[in-house]
Amino acid sequence: MSRKQTAGNKTATPNRKLPAPAAAHRRVRSDHASEKAEDYVEAIAEQIAASGLCRNADLARRFGVSHVTALRIIDRLVAEGLVQTRPYGPLELTPRGRRLASRCAERHQLVVDFLLALDVPRPIAEVDAEGIEHHVSPQTLERFAAFVKQQARGGG
C-alpha cells in the first residue's frame, strides 16, 4: 500500500511531509543519546527535593546500576555542564542542569496527564511515560497539552 493510500483503498493526502527514514533514525539516535542525561538530572532534582541532597549511591540504587556505571554517567553530566560535584560531596545541578531537570519534569507530567486522559491506569502511565517522554516531538507535546486541556474542560 502506498503512503497516500489508507485501508479500504481510500486516497489520503498527508498534510505534512513524512521525514525520510534516515532523518527519523538520526532523531531516534539523538533522543537516545540525551535520554540518560535527562533521566539523571531529573532524578538528581527529585532526590534533592526529597532529602536535601543526592549522592552517586542514590542514583545507582534508583536506576539499578552499579556505582561505577552511575559515576561514569555523572562524569559525563559534569563534562556537559549539567552537574557539579566535589570529592565525597553531594551532587549539585548547575543552573543549566536545573533548567533541563525542570523541562524534563514538565514534559514527563504532560505525558502522564495525556495517558491518564486516555484512561490508562496511573501505574502504567507512569512507566510508559518514561519511554515516551524522550521520543515525542515538541509539536506532539503541544497536541497532548491541547487534548489534556480539552478533557479537563469536559470536552471529551
mmCIF file of the C-alpha atoms, coordinates in Angstrom:
data_MODEL
# 
_entry.id   MODEL 
# 
loop_
_atom_site.group_PDB 
_atom_site.id 
_atom_site.type_symbol 
_atom_site.label_atom_id 
_atom_site.label_alt_id 
_atom_site.label_comp_id 
_atom_site.label_asym_id 
_atom_site.label_entity_id 
_atom_site.label_seq_id 
_atom_site.pdbx_PDB_ins_code 
_atom_site.Cartn_x 
_atom_site.Cartn_y 
_atom_site.Cartn_z 
_atom_site.occupancy 
_atom_site.B_iso_or_equiv 
_atom_site.pdbx_formal_charge 
_atom_site.auth_seq_id 
_atom_site.auth_comp_id 
_atom_site.auth_asym_id 
_atom_site.auth_atom_id 
_atom_site.pdbx_PDB_model_num 
ATOM 1   C CA . MET A 1 1   ? 0.000   0.000  0.000  1.00 0.00 ? 1   MET A CA 1 
ATOM 2   C CA . SER A 1 2   ? 1.463   3.373  -0.935 1.00 0.00 ? 2   SER A CA 1 
ATOM 3   C CA . ARG A 1 3   ? 1.908   6.225  1.510  1.00 0.00 ? 3   ARG A CA 1 
ATOM 4   C CA . LYS A 1 4   ? -1.090  8.027  0.038  1.00 0.00 ? 4   LYS A CA 1 
ATOM 5   C CA . GLN A 1 5   ? -3.419  5.045  0.410  1.00 0.00 ? 5   GLN A CA 1 
ATOM 6   C CA . THR A 1 6   ? -5.170  4.032  3.568  1.00 0.00 ? 6   THR A CA 1 
ATOM 7   C CA . ALA A 1 7   ? -7.183  0.978  4.495  1.00 0.00 ? 7   ALA A CA 1 
ATOM 8   C CA . GLY A 1 8   ? -10.008 0.382  2.056  1.00 0.00 ? 8   GLY A CA 1 
ATOM 9   C CA . ASN A 1 9   ? -8.012  1.932  -0.811 1.00 0.00 ? 9   ASN A CA 1 
ATOM 10  C CA . LYS A 1 10  ? -9.211  5.447  0.028  1.00 0.00 ? 10  LYS A CA 1 
ATOM 11  C CA . THR A 1 11  ? -6.729  8.075  -1.015 1.00 0.00 ? 11  THR A CA 1 
ATOM 12  C CA . ALA A 1 12  ? -5.444  10.341 1.747  1.00 0.00 ? 12  ALA A CA 1 
ATOM 13  C CA . THR A 1 13  ? -3.190  13.293 1.175  1.00 0.00 ? 13  THR A CA 1 
ATOM 14  C CA . PRO A 1 14  ? -0.892  13.800 4.144  1.00 0.00 ? 14  PRO A CA 1 
ATOM 15  C CA . ASN A 1 15  ? -0.882  17.381 5.411  1.00 0.00 ? 15  ASN A CA 1 
ATOM 16  C CA . ARG A 1 16  ? 2.839   17.262 6.064  1.00 0.00 ? 16  ARG A CA 1 
ATOM 17  C CA . LYS A 1 17  ? 5.821   15.540 4.584  1.00 0.00 ? 17  LYS A CA 1 
ATOM 18  C CA . LEU A 1 18  ? 6.979   12.471 6.477  1.00 0.00 ? 18  LEU A CA 1 
ATOM 19  C CA . PRO A 1 19  ? 10.626  12.513 7.497  1.00 0.00 ? 19  PRO A CA 1 
ATOM 20  C CA . ALA A 1 20  ? 12.989  10.469 5.419  1.00 0.00 ? 20  ALA A CA 1 
ATOM 21  C CA . PRO A 1 21  ? 13.872  7.184  7.126  1.00 0.00 ? 21  PRO A CA 1 
ATOM 22  C CA . ALA A 1 22  ? 17.466  8.294  7.673  1.00 0.00 ? 22  ALA A CA 1 
ATOM 23  C CA . ALA A 1 23  ? 16.332  11.529 9.321  1.00 0.00 ? 23  ALA A CA 1 
ATOM 24  C CA . ALA A 1 24  ? 13.900  9.639  11.546 1.00 0.00 ? 24  ALA A CA 1 
ATOM 25  C CA . HIS A 1 25  ? 16.609  7.208  12.649 1.00 0.00 ? 25  HIS A CA 1 
ATOM 26  C CA . ARG A 1 26  ? 19.011  10.079 13.298 1.00 0.00 ? 26  ARG A CA 1 
ATOM 27  C CA . ARG A 1 27  ? 16.412  11.701 15.538 1.00 0.00 ? 27  ARG A CA 1 
ATOM 28  C CA . VAL A 1 28  ? 15.885  8.463  17.494 1.00 0.00 ? 28  VAL A CA 1 
ATOM 29  C CA . ARG A 1 29  ? 19.659  8.065  17.974 1.00 0.00 ? 29  ARG A CA 1 
ATOM 30  C CA . SER A 1 30  ? 19.859  11.660 19.177 1.00 0.00 ? 30  SER A CA 1 
ATOM 31  C CA . ASP A 1 31  ? 16.921  11.098 21.547 1.00 0.00 ? 31  ASP A CA 1 
ATOM 32  C CA . HIS A 1 32  ? 18.646  8.015  22.982 1.00 0.00 ? 32  HIS A CA 1 
ATOM 33  C CA . ALA A 1 33  ? 21.879  9.948  23.474 1.00 0.00 ? 33  ALA A CA 1 
ATOM 34  C CA . SER A 1 34  ? 20.170  12.591 25.608 1.00 0.00 ? 34  SER A CA 1 
ATOM 35  C CA . GLU A 1 35  ? 17.821  10.183 27.406 1.00 0.00 ? 35  GLU A CA 1 
ATOM 36  C CA . LYS A 1 36  ? 20.232  9.167  30.181 1.00 0.00 ? 36  LYS A CA 1 
ATOM 37  C CA . ALA A 1 37  ? 21.304  12.738 30.855 1.00 0.00 ? 37  ALA A CA 1 
ATOM 38  C CA . GLU A 1 38  ? 17.681  13.819 31.110 1.00 0.00 ? 38  GLU A CA 1 
ATOM 39  C CA . ASP A 1 39  ? 16.739  10.926 33.394 1.00 0.00 ? 39  ASP A CA 1 
ATOM 40  C CA . TYR A 1 40  ? 19.719  11.546 35.650 1.00 0.00 ? 40  TYR A CA 1 
ATOM 41  C CA . VAL A 1 41  ? 19.279  15.317 36.040 1.00 0.00 ? 41  VAL A CA 1 
ATOM 42  C CA . GLU A 1 42  ? 15.569  14.793 36.705 1.00 0.00 ? 42  GLU A CA 1 
ATOM 43  C CA . ALA A 1 43  ? 16.404  12.122 39.316 1.00 0.00 ? 43  ALA A CA 1 
ATOM 44  C CA . ILE A 1 44  ? 19.024  14.359 40.950 1.00 0.00 ? 44  ILE A CA 1 
ATOM 45  C CA . ALA A 1 45  ? 16.489  17.197 41.220 1.00 0.00 ? 45  ALA A CA 1 
ATOM 46  C CA . GLU A 1 46  ? 13.859  14.843 42.693 1.00 0.00 ? 46  GLU A CA 1 
ATOM 47  C CA . GLN A 1 47  ? 16.335  13.372 45.200 1.00 0.00 ? 47  GLN A CA 1 
ATOM 48  C CA . ILE A 1 48  ? 17.481  16.827 46.309 1.00 0.00 ? 48  ILE A CA 1 
ATOM 49  C CA . ALA A 1 49  ? 13.857  17.952 46.686 1.00 0.00 ? 49  ALA A CA 1 
ATOM 50  C CA . ALA A 1 50  ? 13.011  14.840 48.717 1.00 0.00 ? 50  ALA A CA 1 
ATOM 51  C CA . SER A 1 51  ? 16.013  14.616 51.032 1.00 0.00 ? 51  SER A CA 1 
ATOM 52  C CA . GLY A 1 52  ? 18.100  17.757 50.582 1.00 0.00 ? 52  GLY A CA 1 
ATOM 53  C CA . LEU A 1 53  ? 20.979  16.074 48.787 1.00 0.00 ? 53  LEU A CA 1 
ATOM 54  C CA . CYS A 1 54  ? 21.839  13.499 46.174 1.00 0.00 ? 54  CYS A CA 1 
ATOM 55  C CA . ARG A 1 55  ? 24.790  11.149 46.078 1.00 0.00 ? 55  ARG A CA 1 
ATOM 56  C CA . ASN A 1 56  ? 26.082  8.726  43.488 1.00 0.00 ? 56  ASN A CA 1 
ATOM 57  C CA . ALA A 1 57  ? 24.749  5.805  45.543 1.00 0.00 ? 57  ALA A CA 1 
ATOM 58  C CA . ASP A 1 58  ? 21.220  7.279  45.414 1.00 0.00 ? 58  ASP A CA 1 
ATOM 59  C CA . LEU A 1 59  ? 21.333  7.255  41.614 1.00 0.00 ? 59  LEU A CA 1 
ATOM 60  C CA . ALA A 1 60  ? 22.866  3.784  41.398 1.00 0.00 ? 60  ALA A CA 1 
ATOM 61  C CA . ARG A 1 61  ? 20.085  2.460  43.623 1.00 0.00 ? 61  ARG A CA 1 
ATOM 62  C CA . ARG A 1 62  ? 17.322  4.326  41.744 1.00 0.00 ? 62  ARG A CA 1 
ATOM 63  C CA . PHE A 1 63  ? 18.412  3.152  38.301 1.00 0.00 ? 63  PHE A CA 1 
ATOM 64  C CA . GLY A 1 64  ? 19.529  -0.316 39.379 1.00 0.00 ? 64  GLY A CA 1 
ATOM 65  C CA . VAL A 1 65  ? 23.065  0.165  38.096 1.00 0.00 ? 65  VAL A CA 1 
ATOM 66  C CA . SER A 1 66  ? 26.478  -0.250 39.658 1.00 0.00 ? 66  SER A CA 1 
ATOM 67  C CA . HIS A 1 67  ? 28.208  2.571  41.493 1.00 0.00 ? 67  HIS A CA 1 
ATOM 68  C CA . VAL A 1 68  ? 30.757  2.692  38.659 1.00 0.00 ? 68  VAL A CA 1 
ATOM 69  C CA . THR A 1 69  ? 28.076  2.992  35.963 1.00 0.00 ? 69  THR A CA 1 
ATOM 70  C CA . ALA A 1 70  ? 26.380  5.840  37.816 1.00 0.00 ? 70  ALA A CA 1 
ATOM 71  C CA . LEU A 1 71  ? 29.768  7.528  38.305 1.00 0.00 ? 71  LEU A CA 1 
ATOM 72  C CA . ARG A 1 72  ? 30.513  7.357  34.558 1.00 0.00 ? 72  ARG A CA 1 
ATOM 73  C CA . ILE A 1 73  ? 27.204  8.998  33.747 1.00 0.00 ? 73  ILE A CA 1 
ATOM 74  C CA . ILE A 1 74  ? 27.764  11.654 36.410 1.00 0.00 ? 74  ILE A CA 1 
ATOM 75  C CA . ASP A 1 75  ? 31.211  12.365 34.947 1.00 0.00 ? 75  ASP A CA 1 
ATOM 76  C CA . ARG A 1 76  ? 29.540  12.876 31.565 1.00 0.00 ? 76  ARG A CA 1 
ATOM 77  C CA . LEU A 1 77  ? 26.993  15.236 33.127 1.00 0.00 ? 77  LEU A CA 1 
ATOM 78  C CA . VAL A 1 78  ? 29.811  17.210 34.767 1.00 0.00 ? 78  VAL A CA 1 
ATOM 79  C CA . ALA A 1 79  ? 31.586  17.462 31.397 1.00 0.00 ? 79  ALA A CA 1 
ATOM 80  C CA . GLU A 1 80  ? 28.337  18.679 29.805 1.00 0.00 ? 80  GLU A CA 1 
ATOM 81  C CA . GLY A 1 81  ? 27.969  21.383 32.447 1.00 0.00 ? 81  GLY A CA 1 
ATOM 82  C CA . LEU A 1 82  ? 24.805  19.940 33.992 1.00 0.00 ? 82  LEU A CA 1 
ATOM 83  C CA . VAL A 1 83  ? 26.158  18.728 37.341 1.00 0.00 ? 83  VAL A CA 1 
ATOM 84  C CA . GLN A 1 84  ? 28.789  19.855 39.829 1.00 0.00 ? 84  GLN A CA 1 
ATOM 85  C CA . THR A 1 85  ? 30.414  17.652 42.397 1.00 0.00 ? 85  THR A CA 1 
ATOM 86  C CA . ARG A 1 86  ? 33.424  17.555 44.654 1.00 0.00 ? 86  ARG A CA 1 
ATOM 87  C CA . PRO A 1 87  ? 35.172  14.559 46.218 1.00 0.00 ? 87  PRO A CA 1 
ATOM 88  C CA . TYR A 1 88  ? 32.919  12.865 48.760 1.00 0.00 ? 88  TYR A CA 1 
ATOM 89  C CA . GLY A 1 89  ? 30.388  15.676 48.371 1.00 0.00 ? 89  GLY A CA 1 
ATOM 90  C CA . PRO A 1 90  ? 26.824  15.540 47.142 1.00 0.00 ? 90  PRO A CA 1 
ATOM 91  C CA . LEU A 1 91  ? 25.817  16.160 43.564 1.00 0.00 ? 91  LEU A CA 1 
ATOM 92  C CA . GLU A 1 92  ? 24.510  19.579 42.647 1.00 0.00 ? 92  GLU A CA 1 
ATOM 93  C CA . LEU A 1 93  ? 22.771  20.667 39.486 1.00 0.00 ? 93  LEU A CA 1 
ATOM 94  C CA . THR A 1 94  ? 24.179  23.685 37.688 1.00 0.00 ? 94  THR A CA 1 
ATOM 95  C CA . PRO A 1 95  ? 21.685  26.350 36.606 1.00 0.00 ? 95  PRO A CA 1 
ATOM 96  C CA . ARG A 1 96  ? 21.666  24.671 33.177 1.00 0.00 ? 96  ARG A CA 1 
ATOM 97  C CA . GLY A 1 97  ? 21.071  21.285 34.840 1.00 0.00 ? 97  GLY A CA 1 
ATOM 98  C CA . ARG A 1 98  ? 18.191  22.707 36.905 1.00 0.00 ? 98  ARG A CA 1 
ATOM 99  C CA . ARG A 1 99  ? 16.557  24.141 33.770 1.00 0.00 ? 99  ARG A CA 1 
ATOM 100 C CA . LEU A 1 100 ? 16.884  20.791 31.996 1.00 0.00 ? 100 LEU A CA 1 
ATOM 101 C CA . ALA A 1 101 ? 15.503  18.909 35.015 1.00 0.00 ? 101 ALA A CA 1 
ATOM 102 C CA . SER A 1 102 ? 12.544  21.284 35.182 1.00 0.00 ? 102 SER A CA 1 
ATOM 103 C CA . ARG A 1 103 ? 11.767  20.887 31.466 1.00 0.00 ? 103 ARG A CA 1 
ATOM 104 C CA . CYS A 1 104 ? 12.047  17.099 31.780 1.00 0.00 ? 104 CYS A CA 1 
ATOM 105 C CA . ALA A 1 105 ? 9.724   17.001 34.804 1.00 0.00 ? 105 ALA A CA 1 
ATOM 106 C CA . GLU A 1 106 ? 7.146   19.160 32.994 1.00 0.00 ? 106 GLU A CA 1 
ATOM 107 C CA . ARG A 1 107 ? 7.344   17.010 29.861 1.00 0.00 ? 107 ARG A CA 1 
ATOM 108 C CA . HIS A 1 108 ? 7.054   13.823 31.930 1.00 0.00 ? 108 HIS A CA 1 
ATOM 109 C CA . GLN A 1 109 ? 3.991   15.147 33.755 1.00 0.00 ? 109 GLN A CA 1 
ATOM 110 C CA . LEU A 1 110 ? 2.337   16.192 30.499 1.00 0.00 ? 110 LEU A CA 1 
ATOM 111 C CA . VAL A 1 111 ? 2.829   12.717 29.012 1.00 0.00 ? 111 VAL A CA 1 
ATOM 112 C CA . VAL A 1 112 ? 1.439   11.131 32.203 1.00 0.00 ? 112 VAL A CA 1 
ATOM 113 C CA . ASP A 1 113 ? -1.553  13.504 32.140 1.00 0.00 ? 113 ASP A CA 1 
ATOM 114 C CA . PHE A 1 114 ? -2.183  12.651 28.480 1.00 0.00 ? 114 PHE A CA 1 
ATOM 115 C CA . LEU A 1 115 ? -2.107  8.910  29.176 1.00 0.00 ? 115 LEU A CA 1 
ATOM 116 C CA . LEU A 1 116 ? -4.389  9.351  32.195 1.00 0.00 ? 116 LEU A CA 1 
ATOM 117 C CA . ALA A 1 117 ? -6.825  11.308 29.978 1.00 0.00 ? 117 ALA A CA 1 
ATOM 118 C CA . LEU A 1 118 ? -6.917  8.195  27.774 1.00 0.00 ? 118 LEU A CA 1 
ATOM 119 C CA . ASP A 1 119 ? -7.888  6.168  30.886 1.00 0.00 ? 119 ASP A CA 1 
ATOM 120 C CA . VAL A 1 120 ? -4.534  4.412  31.137 1.00 0.00 ? 120 VAL A CA 1 
ATOM 121 C CA . PRO A 1 121 ? -4.133  3.316  34.781 1.00 0.00 ? 121 PRO A CA 1 
ATOM 122 C CA . ARG A 1 122 ? -1.681  5.569  36.663 1.00 0.00 ? 122 ARG A CA 1 
ATOM 123 C CA . PRO A 1 123 ? 0.985   2.882  37.354 1.00 0.00 ? 123 PRO A CA 1 
ATOM 124 C CA . ILE A 1 124 ? 1.111   2.003  33.661 1.00 0.00 ? 124 ILE A CA 1 
ATOM 125 C CA . ALA A 1 125 ? 1.018   5.667  32.611 1.00 0.00 ? 125 ALA A CA 1 
ATOM 126 C CA . GLU A 1 126 ? 3.997   6.448  34.850 1.00 0.00 ? 126 GLU A CA 1 
ATOM 127 C CA . VAL A 1 127 ? 6.070   3.609  33.385 1.00 0.00 ? 127 VAL A CA 1 
ATOM 128 C CA . ASP A 1 128 ? 5.059   4.277  29.778 1.00 0.00 ? 128 ASP A CA 1 
ATOM 129 C CA . ALA A 1 129 ? 5.789   7.998  30.154 1.00 0.00 ? 129 ALA A CA 1 
ATOM 130 C CA . GLU A 1 130 ? 9.417   7.146  30.956 1.00 0.00 ? 130 GLU A CA 1 
ATOM 131 C CA . GLY A 1 131 ? 9.924   5.937  27.402 1.00 0.00 ? 131 GLY A CA 1 
ATOM 132 C CA . ILE A 1 132 ? 7.543   8.195  25.514 1.00 0.00 ? 132 ILE A CA 1 
ATOM 133 C CA . GLU A 1 133 ? 8.787   11.450 27.027 1.00 0.00 ? 133 GLU A CA 1 
ATOM 134 C CA . HIS A 1 134 ? 12.195  11.153 25.372 1.00 0.00 ? 134 HIS A CA 1 
ATOM 135 C CA . HIS A 1 135 ? 10.934  10.488 21.872 1.00 0.00 ? 135 HIS A CA 1 
ATOM 136 C CA . VAL A 1 136 ? 7.992   12.814 21.434 1.00 0.00 ? 136 VAL A CA 1 
ATOM 137 C CA . SER A 1 137 ? 8.378   15.968 19.363 1.00 0.00 ? 137 SER A CA 1 
ATOM 138 C CA . PRO A 1 138 ? 7.507   19.446 20.644 1.00 0.00 ? 138 PRO A CA 1 
ATOM 139 C CA . GLN A 1 139 ? 4.639   19.536 18.133 1.00 0.00 ? 139 GLN A CA 1 
ATOM 140 C CA . THR A 1 140 ? 3.196   16.308 19.501 1.00 0.00 ? 140 THR A CA 1 
ATOM 141 C CA . LEU A 1 141 ? 3.597   17.573 23.062 1.00 0.00 ? 141 LEU A CA 1 
ATOM 142 C CA . GLU A 1 142 ? 1.580   20.652 22.084 1.00 0.00 ? 142 GLU A CA 1 
ATOM 143 C CA . ARG A 1 143 ? -1.208  18.367 20.843 1.00 0.00 ? 143 ARG A CA 1 
ATOM 144 C CA . PHE A 1 144 ? -1.005  16.323 24.056 1.00 0.00 ? 144 PHE A CA 1 
ATOM 145 C CA . ALA A 1 145 ? -1.392  19.547 26.071 1.00 0.00 ? 145 ALA A CA 1 
ATOM 146 C CA . ALA A 1 146 ? -4.354  20.702 23.967 1.00 0.00 ? 146 ALA A CA 1 
ATOM 147 C CA . PHE A 1 147 ? -6.022  17.312 24.373 1.00 0.00 ? 147 PHE A CA 1 
ATOM 148 C CA . VAL A 1 148 ? -5.479  17.256 28.142 1.00 0.00 ? 148 VAL A CA 1 
ATOM 149 C CA . LYS A 1 149 ? -6.823  20.813 28.437 1.00 0.00 ? 149 LYS A CA 1 
ATOM 150 C CA . GLN A 1 150 ? -9.884  19.899 26.360 1.00 0.00 ? 150 GLN A CA 1 
ATOM 151 C CA . GLN A 1 151 ? -10.521 16.823 28.509 1.00 0.00 ? 151 GLN A CA 1 
ATOM 152 C CA . ALA A 1 152 ? -10.234 18.910 31.687 1.00 0.00 ? 152 ALA A CA 1 
ATOM 153 C CA . ARG A 1 153 ? -12.926 21.249 30.332 1.00 0.00 ? 153 ARG A CA 1 
ATOM 154 C CA . GLY A 1 154 ? -15.183 18.248 29.765 1.00 0.00 ? 154 GLY A CA 1 
ATOM 155 C CA . GLY A 1 155 ? -14.792 18.306 26.002 1.00 0.00 ? 155 GLY A CA 1 
ATOM 156 C CA . GLY A 1 156 ? -14.166 14.559 25.676 1.00 0.00 ? 156 GLY A CA 1 
# 
